Amino acid sequence: MDSFELNKVLGAVLATCLMLLVSNLAAQAIFAPIKPDKPGYSIAVKEEAPPAAKDAAPAAPSEPIEKLLQTASVEKGMAAAKKCAACHTFEKGGPNRTGPNLFGVVGDHIGEGRNGFNFSAAMKAKGGSWTFDALNQFLASPKGYIPGTAMGFAGIPKDSERADVISYLRSLADTPVPIPTAAK
């Protein structure tokens, strides 16, 4: 290969590189990207009213839970609790999921224990224990009973269904908590 042929090959390579550089600069000038202030996508979510603006506690149930528990059905509660199984397990020693395992929850401390489950700050701050009345109010409106809870469940509006679920949760213990007698 003589030097003239070598010069033609090197000239073609340099011309190609120069053409790519010029087309790249032209493309950047024409199609300038708009960089967002904050990377990622924003998801439009309807804002809730601040807790001070709405009622912090749910509406009072029409009948006291003690009276409803007298006629509550564990079998109906087991069927109704199937909607809870997406986030909770019920068997003794069962694993935590998005929510804690619920075996032995009746009478247990709110926001503590539950096999190492990491509760939300609002749940930890609530304190107390899961009495029948506390479970009734929480299951009626989780975010109403404990504002700021991470539990996204809307609640069980029907009194008798809540009583059935609480009766089922009560049965999930080595020694179930006794059902209180209905106040007259």
C-alpha positions in Angstrom: 0.0 0.0 0.0 1.5 3.3 -1.0 1.4 6.5 1.0 -1.4 8.0 -1.2 -3.7 5.1 -0.3 -2.9 5.5 3.4 -3.6 9.2 3.3 -7.0 8.5 1.6 -8.0 6.0 4.4 -6.8 8.3 7.2 -8.6 11.3 5.6 -11.9 9.2 5.4 -11.6 8.3 9.1 -10.9 11.9 10.1 -13.8 13.2 7.9 -16.2 10.6 9.5 -15.1 11.6 13.0 -15.5 15.3 12.1 -19.0 14.6 10.6 -20.1 12.8 13.8 -18.9 15.6 16.0 -20.7 18.3 13.9 -23.9 16.3 13.8 -23.7 15.7 17.6 -23.3 19.4 18.3 -26.2 20.2 15.9 -28.5 17.6 17.5 -27.7 19.0 21.0 -28.5 22.5 19.8 -31.8 21.5 18.3 -33.0 18.9 20.8 -31.9 20.4 24.1 -33.2 18.3 27.0 -35.1 19.9 29.8 -33.7 18.7 33.1 -36.2 18.4 36.0 -35.5 20.2 39.3 -36.0 16.9 41.1 -35.4 13.6 39.4 -38.2 11.0 39.3 -41.9 11.1 38.7 -44.4 12.9 40.9 -47.6 11.0 41.7 -50.7 13.1 42.1 -52.4 12.0 45.3 -55.5 13.6 46.8 -54.4 15.3 50.0 -56.2 14.5 53.2 -57.3 17.2 55.6 -54.9 17.7 58.5 -55.7 15.6 61.6 -56.8 18.8 63.5 -59.3 19.6 60.8 -61.1 16.3 60.8 -62.4 14.3 63.7 -59.6 12.5 65.4 -61.8 9.7 66.7 -64.2 7.6 64.7 -67.9 7.9 65.1 -69.1 6.0 68.1 -70.4 2.5 67.3 -74.2 2.1 67.6 -73.9 -0.7 70.1 -71.2 -1.4 72.8 -68.7 -4.1 71.7 -69.3 -6.0 74.9 -72.9 -6.6 73.9 -72.0 -7.5 70.3 -69.3 -10.0 71.4 -72.0 -12.0 73.2 -73.5 -13.1 69.8 -70.4 -12.8 67.7 -69.3 -15.8 65.5 -65.7 -17.0 65.3 -66.5 -18.7 62.0 -67.9 -15.5 60.4 -64.9 -13.6 61.9 -62.5 -16.1 60.2 -64.3 -15.5 56.9 -64.3 -11.7 57.3 -60.6 -11.7 58.3 -59.6 -13.1 54.9 -59.3 -9.6 53.7 -56.7 -9.0 56.4 -54.6 -12.0 55.2 -53.1 -9.9 52.4 -51.0 -8.1 55.1 -51.2 -10.2 58.2 -50.7 -13.8 59.2 -52.8 -15.5 62.0 -51.0 -18.8 62.9 -48.9 -19.1 66.1 -45.3 -18.1 65.4 -46.3 -17.0 61.9 -44.1 -14.5 60.0 -44.8 -10.8 59.8 -45.8 -9.5 56.4 -46.6 -5.8 55.6 -48.4 -6.0 59.0 -47.6 -8.0 62.1 -48.7 -11.6 62.9 -52.0 -11.3 64.8 -51.8 -14.5 66.9 -52.4 -13.4 70.5 -53.1 -9.7 69.7 -56.1 -9.3 72.0 -54.7 -8.0 75.3 -51.2 -7.3 73.8 -49.5 -3.9 74.0 -50.2 -1.5 71.2 -47.1 -0.8 69.0 -44.8 -3.2 70.9 -43.5 -6.7 70.4 -45.2 -8.8 67.7 -42.2 -10.8 66.7 -39.9 -7.9 65.9 -42.3 -6.0 63.7 -41.4 -2.4 63.2 -44.5 -0.4 64.0 -45.1 3.2 62.8 -44.2 6.1 65.1 -47.9 6.9 65.6 -48.7 3.3 66.6 -45.7 3.3 69.1 -46.8 6.6 70.5 -50.4 5.4 71.1 -49.5 3.1 74.0 -52.0 1.0 76.0 -53.2 -2.4 75.1 -55.5 -4.0 72.5 -58.6 -4.3 74.6 -61.9 -5.2 72.9 -63.0 -1.6 72.8 -59.6 -0.4 71.4 -59.8 -3.1 68.7 -63.3 -2.1 67.9 -62.4 1.5 67.4 -59.3 0.7 65.5 -61.0 -1.7 63.1 -63.8 0.8 62.6 -61.3 3.4 61.4 -57.6 2.7 61.7 -56.5 6.2 60.7 -59.2 7.8 62.8 -58.2 5.9 66.0 -54.5 6.3 65.4 -53.8 9.3 63.1 -50.6 8.7 61.2 -50.7 4.9 61.3 -49.1 3.2 58.4 -52.1 0.8 58.1 -53.8 1.7 54.8 -57.0 -0.3 55.5 -60.2 1.8 55.4 -61.9 0.0 58.3 -64.9 -2.3 58.8 -68.0 -0.1 59.0 -70.5 -2.8 60.1 -70.6 -3.3 63.9 -71.5 -7.1 63.8 -68.7 -7.8 61.3 -66.2 -6.0 63.5 -67.4 -8.1 66.5 -67.0 -11.3 64.5 -63.4 -10.4 63.6 -62.6 -9.4 67.2 -64.1 -12.7 68.4 -61.9 -14.6 65.8 -58.8 -12.6 66.9 -59.7 -13.4 70.6 -59.7 -17.1 69.7 -56.1 -16.9 68.3 -54.4 -17.3 71.7 -53.1 -20.1 73.9 -55.4 -18.7 76.6 -58.1 -16.4 75.1 -59.0 -13.3 77.0 -62.5 -13.7 78.6 -65.4 -12.0 76.9 -66.6 -9.1 79.1 -70.2 -9.2 80.2 -72.5 -6.7 78.5 -73.3 -3.6 80.5 -77.0 -3.1 81.1 
